Amino acid sequence: MMDMMEMDMIKIDTIEQLAVNAIRILSADAVQKAKSGHPGLPLGAAPIAYELYARHLRHNPKNPDWFDRDRFVLSAGHGSAMMYSLLHLFAYPKMSLDALKSFRQLGSLTPGHPEYRHTAGIEATTGPLGAGLGMAVGMAMAEAHLASIFNRDGFPLVDHYTYALCGDGCLMEGISSEVLSLAGTLKLGKLVVLYDSNSITIEGSTELAFTEDVEKRFEAYGFQVLTAPEGNDDVKGIGRAIEQARAEKSKPSLIKIETRIGYGVPAKEGKASAHGEPLGEENVAALRKSLQWPIAEAFVVPEEVRSHYGDLAKKGERAEAAWNDLYARYKKEHPDLARRLSAAVEARLPEDLFDAAYWNVGAKADATRNISGRVLNEVKAKLPVLMGGSADLAPSNKTFLSGAGDFSAADYGGGNVHFGVRELGMTAIGNGLLLHGGVKTYVATFFVFADYMKPMLRLSALMGLPLISVLTHDSIGVGEDGPTHQPVEQLAMLRATPNLWVFRPADEIETRAAWHCALTSRNVPVVIVLSRQNLPALEHSSKDALKGGYILERESGGKADAILIATGSEVALAVAAKAELEKNGRGVRVVSMPCVELFESQTDAYKAEVLPPDVEKRVVIEAGSRLSWGGYAGLGGAYVCMDSFGASAPADKLFDKYGFTVENVVNTVDRLTR
């Protein structure tokens, strides 16, 4: 219980200042108890978070997934303690005091950095600096797209803002330039970037490595630039800037808010040491004194403060109730649109999407990138919320949606997104589009540039987002462009990523299987790796490709002396080598393995049927690194793979040079089975 002196202190201070300080105190307590974390940002940026959530952000803690809520992304994800404190004070589901006390502990709802689908109220998994900015841009794009499609006069059904809080580190990372440049080009007027400018990084002052004029940079991007120079002492000034940002509909806004890292801790304020380590018990006590916090005990908040946050939360309940009324009237006035919107938000696919016609394939040799392009446009006709594009390579990736129009500042209803030469930013934006909901999204580039995409693909997998990546020019088959453009190690890199399916189809039916898996996936991103060169239609390929791996051709004579395991363009090579080997009486099985991860998810019985354990003579054939194949080749197996970079030459010359020939495969099997 508080004594009279403590009650007097509450009367001395304003309830708003106490509410801001509650965020600071809880954050400091959580970091201190964990003996791990980043207290500096929460102490400095708490006024930003309070002002946004209390007065501007439309959110309903009782229903964190309300569709027309405003989105907030903490791009500076190391400040997670601030986010958790805020969610606790607003009484988001399960965000109890015990959750705060379990900060950074095993199994808690308060991990070291915010994690989507793990904690209610967290819109994106952040931590890699700048990534949150990219996802926020994607969210703003999705809002603009859906508003263009579904809003009607008198029915602003999709009408919300996207906010992102970033720091100096986010703006140093190159991804920020990629995504914010595109945001300015697209004139995303409902995107607001809150820049916590405290001029400190881990190594010290930003003067060491970051002296650019951020405001001029954003002006060059096409942003409205606003400032709040007293971020720690003038909460109302932050609010005025936010309202000014919301009023500007023709361009996105940056609000530069000057704060002091570690605010309220005399020994730490404004210093790099406040960034990423607990304050220490003495400094936590000094913080309480400096802020005139009325309670010495950790994790205790005055009831007046809790009541204040409860009153603020009711605004969100009323906002959602008003929206629900609007939606009820919308369903009566525009029933077809309402059904389409409901299906889009719930990610429901049309029942006839994969009908018999979908699996009707031809016998003509073709590049799998061409086949993929045809499939994409077939699907588009039945899936109008399909939205995606390429990093300036749509003609080569075959990812242009015919007749769908371009997503642009002039027309947000277009389905073709021109990401520009921005693979890293493109993938982050793709994640943001999916995080927002209501659209089905793909991104595309050359496979070798998966290197640029990888950090954001990792976040796709971590968040369980079914992002589709169309990656073409899949091997040394790229040819004359040379080793800079010939992927060798990328398959192994992506296969090493948990919760990611990597498809490398061999012909049309396997390509259709890849797209089937990609479009039906609910929580696994799918990478579809496609050839530049023509591949033959395989006589025995089938929908069994949906299992990830299957017996393409069985051995003659009923007993397999060897198994050839291949993917993509090398499956036809395996079939040709089998024919030669069986002329000499060898029993050879060919297994097509377009997706290792899906094959691994099958039953042990099925896997043993495809790859009998007693057949140890196995040859893996793939124009990429052998590193992901050891579990299948085994100690008794061999590889026809790439163990070096490629070279600049016509594709057929390269396949000969590196041993992707019938003769070499036959000789490799002969050596194993002597």
C-alpha positions as CSV (number, residue, x, y, z in Angstrom):
1,M,0.0,0.0,0.0
2,M,1.2,3.5,-0.7
3,D,1.7,5.9,2.2
4,M,0.4,9.5,2.2
5,M,3.7,10.9,0.9
6,E,3.5,8.6,-2.1
7,M,-0.1,9.8,-2.7
8,D,1.1,13.4,-2.5
9,M,3.7,12.7,-5.2
10,I,1.0,11.4,-7.5
11,K,-0.9,14.7,-7.0
12,I,2.3,16.7,-7.7
13,D,2.9,15.1,-11.1
14,T,0.5,15.0,-14.0
15,I,-1.1,11.7,-14.8
16,E,0.3,11.9,-18.3
17,Q,3.9,12.2,-17.0
18,L,3.3,9.4,-14.6
19,A,2.0,7.3,-17.5
20,V,5.1,8.0,-19.5
21,N,7.3,7.2,-16.5
22,A,5.5,3.9,-15.9
23,I,6.8,2.7,-19.3
24,R,10.3,3.8,-18.3
25,I,10.2,2.2,-14.8
26,L,8.7,-1.1,-16.0
27,S,11.2,-1.4,-18.8
28,A,14.2,-0.7,-16.5
29,D,12.8,-3.2,-14.0
30,A,12.4,-5.9,-16.6
31,V,15.9,-5.4,-18.0
32,Q,17.4,-5.4,-14.5
33,K,15.6,-8.5,-13.4
34,A,16.7,-10.3,-16.6
35,K,20.3,-9.0,-16.2
36,S,20.1,-8.5,-20.0
37,G,18.6,-6.1,-22.4
38,H,18.6,-2.5,-23.7
39,P,17.2,0.1,-21.3
40,G,18.5,3.2,-23.1
41,L,15.8,3.4,-25.8
42,P,12.8,2.8,-23.6
43,L,14.0,5.5,-21.2
44,G,14.5,8.0,-24.0
45,A,11.6,7.1,-26.4
46,A,8.9,6.4,-23.8
47,P,7.2,9.8,-24.5
48,I,7.0,8.8,-28.2
49,A,5.4,5.5,-27.5
50,Y,2.9,7.0,-25.0
51,E,1.8,9.9,-27.2
52,L,1.3,7.6,-30.2
53,Y,-0.6,4.9,-28.4
54,A,-2.6,7.2,-26.1
55,R,-3.7,9.8,-28.6
56,H,-3.2,8.8,-32.2
57,L,-2.9,5.1,-32.8
58,R,-6.2,3.3,-33.5
59,H,-5.9,0.0,-31.6
60,N,-8.1,-2.1,-29.4
61,P,-6.2,-4.2,-26.8
62,K,-9.2,-6.5,-26.5
63,N,-8.9,-7.4,-30.2
64,P,-5.3,-6.9,-31.3
65,D,-6.1,-8.3,-34.7
66,W,-8.9,-5.9,-35.6
67,F,-8.4,-5.5,-39.3
68,D,-8.7,-1.7,-39.6
69,R,-6.4,-0.9,-36.7
70,D,-3.4,1.3,-37.3
71,R,-0.1,-0.6,-37.5
72,F,3.0,0.1,-35.4
73,V,6.4,-1.5,-36.1
74,L,9.2,-1.1,-33.6
75,S,12.0,-1.2,-36.2
76,A,14.5,-0.6,-33.4
77,G,13.6,-3.9,-32.0
78,H,16.2,-3.9,-29.2
79,G,13.8,-1.5,-27.4
80,S,11.4,-4.4,-26.9
81,A,11.2,-3.8,-23.1
82,M,9.4,-0.5,-23.9
83,M,7.0,-2.3,-26.2
84,Y,6.2,-5.0,-23.6
85,S,5.7,-2.4,-20.9
86,L,3.3,-0.4,-23.1
87,L,1.3,-3.6,-24.0
88,H,1.1,-4.5,-20.4
89,L,-0.2,-1.1,-19.4
90,F,-2.8,-1.3,-22.1
91,A,-3.8,-4.8,-20.9
92,Y,-3.1,-6.6,-24.1
93,P,-3.9,-10.4,-23.8
94,K,-1.6,-12.4,-21.5
95,M,0.8,-9.4,-21.1
96,S,0.8,-9.7,-17.3
97,L,3.3,-8.5,-14.8
98,D,4.6,-12.1,-14.7
99,A,5.3,-11.8,-18.4
100,L,7.3,-8.6,-17.8
101,K,9.2,-10.3,-15.0
102,S,10.0,-13.2,-17.4
103,F,11.7,-10.8,-19.9
104,R,14.2,-12.7,-22.1
105,Q,13.6,-16.0,-20.3
106,L,12.9,-19.4,-21.9
107,G,9.3,-19.8,-23.0
108,S,8.2,-16.3,-22.0
109,L,5.9,-13.9,-24.0
110,T,8.7,-11.3,-23.7
111,P,11.6,-12.5,-25.9
112,G,14.7,-10.4,-26.4
113,H,13.3,-8.8,-29.6
114,P,9.7,-8.6,-30.6
115,E,8.3,-11.7,-32.3
116,Y,5.2,-11.8,-34.5
117,R,2.7,-14.5,-33.6
118,H,4.4,-14.9,-30.3
119,T,3.1,-11.9,-28.4
120,A,-0.3,-10.2,-28.9
121,G,0.1,-6.6,-30.2
122,I,3.4,-7.3,-32.0
123,E,3.0,-6.6,-35.7
124,A,6.4,-7.8,-36.9
125,T,9.5,-9.6,-35.8
126,T,12.2,-7.0,-35.6
127,G,15.8,-6.9,-34.4
128,P,17.9,-6.7,-37.6
129,L,18.0,-2.9,-37.8
130,G,16.1,-1.3,-40.6
131,A,14.1,-4.4,-41.4
132,G,11.0,-3.0,-39.6
133,L,11.1,0.0,-41.9
134,G,10.8,-2.3,-44.9
135,M,7.9,-4.2,-43.4
136,A,6.2,-0.9,-42.5
137,V,6.4,0.2,-46.1
138,G,4.8,-3.1,-47.2
139,M,2.0,-2.6,-44.7
140,A,1.3,0.9,-46.0
141,M,1.3,-0.4,-49.6
142,A,-1.2,-3.1,-48.6
143,E,-3.4,-0.6,-47.0
144,A,-3.3,1.7,-50.1
145,H,-4.0,-1.3,-52.4
146,L,-6.9,-2.7,-50.5
147,A,-8.4,0.8,-50.0
148,S,-8.3,1.3,-53.7
149,I,-10.1,-2.0,-54.4
150,F,-12.7,-2.1,-51.6
151,N,-13.5,1.4,-50.5
152,R,-16.6,3.1,-51.8
153,D,-18.2,6.5,-51.3
154,G,-19.3,6.7,-47.7
155,F,-17.6,3.5,-46.9
156,P,-13.9,4.1,-46.0
157,L,-13.6,0.5,-44.9
158,V,-9.8,0.3,-45.2
159,D,-8.5,3.5,-43.7
160,H,-5.6,3.3,-41.3
161,Y,-2.1,4.5,-40.8
162,T,1.2,2.7,-40.5
163,Y,3.8,3.9,-38.0
164,A,7.4,2.8,-37.6
165,L,9.8,3.8,-34.8
166,C,13.5,3.7,-35.9
167,G,16.8,4.9,-34.5
168,D,20.1,6.0,-36.0
169,G,21.1,2.3,-36.5
170,C,18.1,1.6,-38.7
171,L,18.9,4.6,-40.9
172,M,22.6,3.5,-41.3
173,E,21.6,0.1,-42.6
174,G,21.3,0.1,-46.4
175,I,17.8,-1.5,-46.3
176,S,16.4,1.8,-45.1
177,S,17.6,3.6,-48.2
178,E,16.0,0.9,-50.4
179,V,12.6,0.9,-48.8
180,L,12.2,4.6,-48.0
181,S,13.2,5.6,-51.5
182,L,10.4,3.4,-52.8
183,A,8.0,4.8,-50.2
184,G,8.6,8.3,-51.4
185,T,8.3,7.3,-55.0
186,L,4.9,5.7,-54.3
187,K,3.8,8.7,-52.2
188,L,2.6,6.6,-49.3
189,G,0.9,9.4,-47.4
190,K,-0.3,7.1,-44.6
191,L,3.2,6.0,-43.6
192,V,4.7,7.9,-40.7
193,V,8.3,7.2,-39.6
194,L,9.1,8.3,-36.1
195,Y,12.9,8.8,-35.8
196,D,14.2,8.5,-32.3
197,S,17.3,10.7,-32.8
198,N,19.5,10.2,-29.7
199,S,22.9,10.4,-31.6
200,I,24.3,7.3,-29.8
201,T,25.2,3.9,-31.0
202,I,27.0,1.1,-29.2
203,E,30.5,2.4,-30.0
204,G,29.7,6.0,-29.0
205,S,28.5,9.2,-30.6
206,T,27.0,8.9,-34.1
207,E,29.6,11.5,-35.0
208,L,32.0,8.6,-35.4
209,A,30.3,7.2,-38.5
210,F,27.0,9.0,-39.2
211,T,27.1,12.7,-40.0
212,E,24.7,12.9,-42.9
213,D,21.8,15.3,-42.9
214,V,19.0,12.9,-42.4
215,E,16.3,15.6,-42.9
216,K,17.7,16.5,-46.4
217,R,18.0,12.8,-47.2
218,F,14.3,12.2,-46.5
219,E,13.3,15.3,-48.4
220,A,15.2,13.9,-51.4
221,Y,13.2,10.7,-51.0
222,G,10.0,12.7,-51.2
223,F,9.0,12.7,-47.5
224,Q,7.4,15.5,-45.5
225,V,10.0,16.2,-42.8
226,L,8.9,17.3,-39.4
227,T,10.8,17.8,-36.1
228,A,10.1,17.5,-32.4
229,P,13.3,18.9,-30.8
230,E,12.3,18.3,-27.2
231,G,11.3,14.7,-27.4
232,N,11.8,14.0,-23.7
233,D,10.2,17.1,-22.3
234,D,7.5,18.1,-24.8
235,V,5.1,15.2,-25.4
236,K,2.5,17.6,-26.8
237,G,5.0,18.7,-29.4
238,I,5.4,15.1,-30.6
239,G,1.6,14.9,-30.8
240,R,1.4,18.0,-32.9
241,A,4.0,16.6,-35.3
242,I,2.1,13.3,-35.6
243,E,-1.2,15.2,-36.4
244,Q,0.7,17.2,-39.1
245,A,2.0,14.0,-40.5
246,R,-1.5,12.4,-40.6
247,A,-2.8,15.5,-42.4
248,E,-0.3,15.1,-45.3
249,K,-1.9,12.6,-47.6
250,S,0.3,13.1,-50.7
251,K,3.6,11.9,-49.3
252,P,5.0,9.9,-46.4
253,S,6.3,11.7,-43.3
254,L,9.4,11.6,-41.2
255,I,9.3,13.0,-37.7
256,K,12.7,13.6,-36.2
257,I,12.3,13.4,-32.5
258,E,15.4,14.4,-30.5
259,T,15.7,12.3,-27.3
260,R,18.4,11.5,-24.7
261,I,19.2,7.8,-24.4
262,G,19.0,6.6,-20.8
263,Y,16.8,9.6,-19.8
264,G,16.5,9.9,-16.1
265,V,19.7,8.1,-15.1
266,P,22.3,10.7,-14.2
267,A,25.2,8.4,-14.6
268,K,24.0,7.0,-18.0
269,E,21.9,9.7,-19.7
270,G,23.3,10.5,-23.2
271,K,26.0,7.9,-23.0
272,A,26.6,4.8,-25.1
273,S,26.7,2.7,-21.9
274,A,22.9,3.2,-21.6
275,H,22.3,1.3,-24.8
276,G,22.7,-2.4,-24.2
277,E,23.3,-3.4,-20.6
278,P,21.3,-3.4,-17.4
279,L,21.4,-0.1,-15.5
280,G,22.4,-1.7,-12.2
281,E,20.5,-1.6,-8.9
282,E,22.0,1.8,-7.9
283,N,21.1,3.4,-11.2
284,V,17.6,2.0,-11.2
285,A,17.1,3.6,-7.7
286,A,18.6,6.8,-9.1
287,L,16.1,6.6,-12.0
288,R,13.2,6.4,-9.6
289,K,14.4,9.4,-7.7
290,S,15.1,11.4,-10.8
291,L,11.6,10.7,-12.2
292,Q,10.0,11.2,-8.7
293,W,8.5,7.7,-9.1
294,P,6.4,7.1,-5.9
295,I,7.1,3.4,-5.4
296,A,10.4,1.8,-4.6
297,E,9.3,-1.8,-5.2
298,A,9.9,-3.2,-8.7
299,F,7.1,-3.8,-11.1
300,V,4.5,-1.9,-9.1
301,V,2.4,0.8,-10.9
302,P,0.0,3.2,-9.1
303,E,-3.6,2.3,-9.6
304,E,-4.3,5.8,-10.9
305,V,-1.9,5.1,-13.8
306,R,-3.6,1.7,-14.5
307,S,-7.0,3.4,-14.5
308,H,-5.7,6.1,-16.9
309,Y,-4.5,3.4,-19.4
310,G,-7.8,1.6,-19.0
311,D,-9.7,4.7,-20.0
312,L,-7.4,5.2,-23.0
313,A,-8.0,1.6,-24.1
314,K,-11.7,2.2,-24.3
315,K,-11.2,4.6,-27.2
316,G,-10.0,1.7,-29.2
317,E,-13.1,-0.4,-28.3
318,R,-15.3,2.5,-29.5
319,A,-13.3,2.9,-32.7
320,E,-13.7,-0.8,-33.5
321,A,-17.4,-0.8,-32.7
322,A,-17.9,2.1,-35.1
323,W,-16.0,0.3,-37.8
324,N,-18.1,-2.9,-37.2
325,D,-21.2,-0.8,-37.8
326,L,-19.7,0.6,-41.0
327,Y,-18.8,-2.9,-42.1
328,A,-22.4,-4.2,-41.4
329,R,-23.8,-1.4,-43.6
330,Y,-21.1,-2.1,-46.2
331,K,-22.2,-5.8,-46.4
332,K,-25.7,-4.7,-47.2
333,E,-24.7,-2.1,-49.8
334,H,-21.8,-4.0,-51.4
335,P,-22.3,-7.7,-50.7
336,D,-20.0,-9.0,-53.4
337,L,-17.2,-6.7,-52.3
338,A,-17.7,-7.7,-48.7
339,R,-17.4,-11.4,-49.6
340,R,-14.2,-10.8,-51.6
341,L,-12.8,-8.7,-48.7
342,S,-13.6,-11.4,-46.2
343,A,-12.0,-14.1,-48.3
344,A,-8.9,-11.9,-48.8
345,V,-8.5,-11.1,-45.1
346,E,-9.0,-14.8,-44.1
347,A,-6.6,-15.9,-46.9
348,R,-9.2,-18.2,-48.4
349,L,-8.4,-19.6,-51.9
350,P,-11.1,-20.2,-54.5
351,E,-12.3,-23.8,-54.4
352,D,-11.7,-24.2,-58.1
353,L,-8.1,-22.8,-58.1
354,F,-6.5,-26.2,-58.6
355,D,-9.1,-27.9,-60.8
356,A,-8.4,-30.5,-63.4
357,A,-7.4,-27.8,-65.9
358,Y,-4.7,-26.6,-63.6
359,W,-2.9,-30.0,-63.8
360,N,-3.3,-30.3,-67.6
361,V,0.3,-30.1,-68.9
362,G,1.8,-30.2,-72.3
363,A,4.6,-32.3,-73.7
364,K,6.7,-29.4,-75.1
365,A,10.2,-28.6,-73.7
366,D,10.3,-25.3,-72.0
367,A,12.1,-23.3,-69.4
368,T,10.5,-23.6,-66.0
369,R,10.6,-19.8,-65.6
370,N,8.3,-19.6,-68.7
371,I,6.0,-22.3,-67.3
372,S,5.9,-20.5,-64.0
373,G,4.9,-17.3,-65.7
374,R,2.0,-19.0,-67.4
375,V,0.9,-20.5,-64.1
376,L,1.1,-17.2,-62.3
377,N,-1.2,-15.6,-64.9
378,E,-3.7,-18.5,-64.8
379,V,-3.9,-18.2,-61.0
380,K,-4.2,-14.4,-61.2
381,A,-7.6,-14.7,-63.0
382,K,-9.1,-16.5,-60.0
383,L,-7.1,-14.7,-57.2
384,P,-7.6,-10.9,-57.7
385,V,-5.7,-10.0,-54.5
386,L,-2.5,-11.5,-55.9
387,M,0.1,-8.8,-55.7
388,G,3.8,-8.9,-56.4
389,G,6.7,-8.2,-58.6
390,S,10.3,-8.3,-59.3
391,A,13.5,-6.4,-58.5
392,D,13.5,-4.9,-62.0
393,L,13.6,-8.3,-63.7
394,A,10.0,-9.1,-64.4
395,P,10.6,-9.8,-68.2
396,S,13.4,-12.3,-67.3
397,N,11.6,-13.7,-64.2
398,K,8.3,-14.0,-66.1
399,T,6.4,-12.5,-63.2
400,F,4.4,-9.8,-64.8
401,L,0.6,-10.1,-64.3
402,S,-1.0,-9.4,-67.6
403,G,-3.8,-6.9,-67.4
404,A,-3.4,-6.3,-63.7
405,G,-2.0,-2.8,-64.0
406,D,0.9,-1.3,-62.1
407,F,0.9,-0.4,-58.4
408,S,1.9,3.2,-58.4
409,A,1.3,6.6,-56.9
410,A,-1.2,7.1,-59.7
411,D,-3.0,3.8,-59.2
412,Y,-2.7,1.8,-55.9
413,G,-5.1,-0.8,-57.4
414,G,-2.5,-2.2,-59.7
415,G,-1.2,-5.7,-58.9
416,N,2.3,-5.4,-60.4
417,V,4.8,-4.0,-58.0
418,H,7.9,-2.5,-59.5
419,F,10.4,-2.9,-56.6
420,G,13.3,-1.5,-58.6
421,V,16.8,-2.9,-58.1
422,R,16.2,-3.5,-54.4
423,E,16.3,-7.2,-53.5
424,L,16.8,-6.8,-49.8
425,G,14.1,-4.1,-49.5
426,M,11.8,-6.0,-51.8
427,T,11.8,-9.0,-49.6
428,A,11.2,-6.9,-46.4
429,I,8.3,-5.2,-48.2
430,G,6.9,-8.6,-49.3
431,N,6.9,-9.6,-45.6
432,G,5.1,-6.4,-44.7
433,L,2.4,-6.9,-47.3
434,L,1.7,-10.3,-45.8
435,L,1.8,-9.0,-42.2
436,H,-0.8,-6.5,-43.1
437,G,-3.1,-9.2,-44.5
438,G,-5.6,-9.2,-47.4
439,V,-3.1,-9.8,-50.2
440,K,-1.3,-12.9,-51.5
441,T,2.3,-11.8,-52.3
442,Y,5.3,-12.9,-54.4
443,V,8.7,-11.4,-55.0
444,A,11.2,-12.3,-57.7
445,T,14.8,-11.9,-58.9
446,F,17.7,-14.0,-60.2
447,F,18.5,-16.9,-57.9
448,V,22.1,-15.7,-57.3
449,F,20.7,-12.6,-55.7
450,A,19.1,-14.7,-53.0
451,D,22.2,-13.5,-51.2
452,Y,20.7,-10.1,-51.0
453,M,17.3,-11.4,-49.9
454,K,18.5,-13.9,-47.3
455,P,18.2,-11.8,-44.1
456,M,14.6,-11.0,-44.9
457,L,13.8,-14.5,-46.1
458,R,15.1,-15.6,-42.7
459,L,12.5,-13.3,-41.1
460,S,9.8,-14.7,-43.4
461,A,10.6,-18.2,-42.0
462,L,10.9,-17.0,-38.4
463,M,7.5,-15.3,-38.6
464,G,5.8,-18.1,-40.5
465,L,4.9,-15.9,-43.5
466,P,4.0,-17.7,-46.7
467,L,6.0,-15.3,-48.9
468,I,6.5,-16.7,-52.4
469,S,10.0,-16.1,-53.9
470,V,10.3,-16.7,-57.6
471,L,14.0,-17.1,-58.3
472,T,15.1,-17.8,-61.9
473,H,18.4,-18.5,-63.7
474,D,19.0,-21.3,-61.3
475,S,22.5,-22.7,-62.1
476,I,25.5,-22.6,-64.4
477,G,22.8,-22.8,-67.1
478,V,22.9,-19.0,-66.9
479,G,25.8,-19.3,-69.2
480,E,27.7,-16.3,-70.6
481,D,27.0,-14.0,-67.7
482,G,29.6,-15.9,-65.8
483,P,30.3,-16.9,-62.2
484,T,29.0,-13.6,-60.7
485,H,25.5,-14.6,-61.9
486,Q,25.7,-18.4,-61.6
487,P,24.3,-19.7,-58.3
488,V,26.3,-22.5,-56.7
489,E,26.0,-22.3,-52.9
490,Q,22.5,-20.7,-52.7
491,L,20.5,-23.9,-52.6
492,A,22.5,-25.1,-49.7
493,M,22.1,-21.7,-48.0
494,L,18.4,-21.7,-48.3
495,R,17.9,-25.3,-47.4
496,A,19.8,-24.7,-44.2
497,T,17.1,-22.2,-43.2
498,P,14.4,-23.6,-40.8
499,N,10.7,-23.4,-41.9
500,L,11.5,-22.7,-45.5
501,W,10.5,-24.8,-48.5
502,V,12.9,-24.7,-51.5
503,F,11.4,-26.1,-54.7
504,R,13.6,-26.8,-57.8
505,P,11.1,-28.3,-60.3
506,A,12.2,-30.4,-63.3
507,D,9.3,-29.7,-65.7
508,E,5.8,-28.3,-66.0
509,I,3.9,-30.6,-63.6
510,E,6.6,-30.2,-60.9
511,T,6.4,-26.4,-61.4
512,R,2.7,-26.5,-61.0
513,A,3.2,-28.6,-57.8
514,A,5.6,-25.9,-56.6
515,W,3.0,-23.2,-57.1
516,H,0.3,-25.3,-55.5
517,C,2.4,-25.7,-52.4
518,A,3.3,-22.0,-52.4
519,L,-0.3,-20.8,-52.7
520,T,-1.7,-23.2,-50.2
521,S,1.0,-22.7,-47.6
522,R,-0.3,-20.9,-44.5
523,N,2.8,-20.5,-42.4
524,V,5.9,-21.5,-44.5
525,P,7.6,-19.3,-47.1
526,V,8.3,-21.0,-50.4
527,V,11.2,-20.4,-52.8
528,I,10.6,-21.6,-56.3
529,V,13.9,-22.0,-58.2
530,L,13.5,-22.0,-62.0
531,S,15.6,-22.6,-65.1
532,R,16.6,-20.2,-67.8
533,Q,17.1,-23.0,-70.3
534,N,14.5,-25.3,-71.8
535,L,13.9,-28.6,-70.0
536,P,12.1,-31.6,-71.4
537,A,8.7,-32.7,-70.2
538,L,9.4,-35.9,-68.3
539,E,7.2,-38.9,-69.1
540,H,6.7,-40.0,-65.6
541,S,6.6,-36.8,-63.6
542,S,3.5,-36.4,-61.5
543,K,1.7,-34.7,-58.7
544,D,3.7,-36.8,-56.3
545,A,6.0,-33.8,-56.5
546,L,3.7,-32.4,-53.8
547,K,5.4,-34.8,-51.5
548,G,8.8,-33.2,-52.1
549,G,10.4,-36.3,-53.5
550,Y,9.1,-39.4,-55.4
551,I,10.1,-42.3,-57.6
552,L,10.2,-40.9,-61.1
553,E,11.5,-44.1,-62.7
554,R,11.7,-47.5,-61.1
555,E,14.6,-49.9,-61.6
556,S,14.3,-52.7,-64.2
557,G,14.4,-56.2,-62.9
558,G,12.9,-55.4,-59.6
559,K,16.1,-54.6,-57.7
560,A,17.9,-51.4,-57.5
561,D,21.7,-51.5,-57.7
562,A,21.9,-47.7,-57.4
563,I,19.6,-44.7,-56.9
564,L,20.1,-41.4,-58.8
565,I,18.7,-38.4,-56.9
566,A,18.3,-35.2,-58.9
567,T,16.5,-31.9,-59.0
568,G,15.6,-29.4,-61.7
569,S,17.5,-29.5,-64.9
570,E,19.5,-32.5,-63.8
571,V,16.5,-34.8,-63.5
572,A,16.4,-35.3,-67.3
573,L,20.2,-36.1,-67.1
574,A,19.5,-38.7,-64.5
575,V,16.8,-40.3,-66.7
576,A,19.2,-40.4,-69.6
577,A,22.0,-41.9,-67.5
578,K,19.6,-44.6,-66.2
579,A,18.9,-45.7,-69.7
580,E,22.6,-46.1,-70.5
581,L,23.3,-48.0,-67.2
582,E,20.4,-50.4,-67.7
583,K,21.7,-51.3,-71.1
584,N,24.5,-53.0,-69.1
585,G,22.1,-54.8,-66.8
586,R,22.2,-52.3,-63.9
587,G,19.0,-51.8,-62.0
588,V,18.8,-48.0,-61.5
589,R,16.1,-46.0,-59.8
590,V,15.6,-42.3,-60.5
591,V,14.2,-40.2,-57.7
592,S,13.2,-36.6,-58.4
593,M,13.6,-34.5,-55.3
594,P,12.2,-31.0,-56.0
595,C,11.7,-30.1,-52.4
596,V,13.9,-31.7,-49.7
597,E,12.0,-30.1,-46.9
598,L,8.6,-31.5,-48.0
599,F,10.1,-34.9,-48.5
600,E,11.5,-34.8,-44.9
601,S,7.9,-34.1,-43.6
602,Q,6.6,-37.4,-45.1
603,T,6.2,-40.6,-43.1
604,D,9.2,-42.7,-42.4
605,A,7.5,-45.5,-44.4
606,Y,7.1,-43.3,-47.5
607,K,10.7,-42.1,-47.3
608,A,11.9,-45.7,-47.0
609,E,9.8,-46.7,-50.0
610,V,11.4,-44.0,-52.1
611,L,14.9,-44.4,-50.8
612,P,15.3,-48.0,-49.5
613,P,17.8,-48.0,-46.7
614,D,19.5,-51.1,-48.0
615,V,20.4,-49.4,-51.3
616,E,23.5,-47.5,-50.3
617,K,24.8,-46.8,-53.7
618,R,23.4,-43.4,-54.4
619,V,24.4,-40.5,-56.6
620,V,23.1,-37.0,-56.1
621,I,23.0,-34.9,-59.3
622,E,22.5,-31.2,-58.9
623,A,24.3,-28.2,-60.4
624,G,24.9,-26.7,-57.0
625,S,26.9,-27.3,-53.8
626,R,26.8,-30.8,-52.4
627,L,26.5,-29.5,-48.8
628,S,22.8,-30.1,-48.4
629,W,22.8,-33.7,-49.7
630,G,25.0,-35.7,-47.2
631,G,22.0,-37.3,-45.5
632,Y,20.7,-38.8,-48.7
633,A,24.0,-39.8,-50.4
634,G,25.3,-41.4,-47.2
635,L,28.8,-42.7,-46.7
636,G,28.4,-45.1,-49.7
637,G,27.2,-42.4,-52.1
638,A,28.7,-40.0,-54.5
639,Y,28.0,-36.6,-56.0
640,V,27.8,-34.9,-59.4
641,C,27.6,-31.4,-58.0
642,M,29.3,-28.1,-58.2
643,D,32.4,-27.8,-56.0
644,S,33.7,-24.6,-57.5
645,F,32.4,-21.4,-59.1
646,G,31.3,-21.5,-62.7
647,A,32.7,-19.7,-65.7
648,S,31.6,-17.4,-68.5
649,A,30.6,-19.6,-71.5
650,P,27.6,-21.0,-73.2
651,A,25.5,-23.2,-70.9
652,D,26.1,-26.4,-72.8
653,K,29.9,-25.9,-72.6
654,L,29.6,-25.4,-68.9
655,F,27.6,-28.5,-68.2
656,D,30.2,-30.5,-70.1
657,K,33.1,-28.8,-68.3
658,Y,31.7,-29.5,-64.8
659,G,30.6,-33.1,-65.4
660,F,26.9,-32.8,-65.9
661,T,26.9,-35.4,-68.7
662,V,25.5,-38.9,-69.2
663,E,29.0,-40.2,-69.4
664,N,30.2,-38.8,-66.1
665,V,27.0,-39.9,-64.3
666,V,27.5,-43.5,-65.7
667,N,31.1,-43.5,-64.7
668,T,30.3,-42.3,-61.2
669,V,27.7,-45.1,-60.8
670,D,30.2,-47.6,-62.2
671,R,32.8,-46.6,-59.6
672,L,30.3,-47.1,-56.8
673,T,29.0,-50.5,-57.9
674,R,32.2,-52.2,-59.0
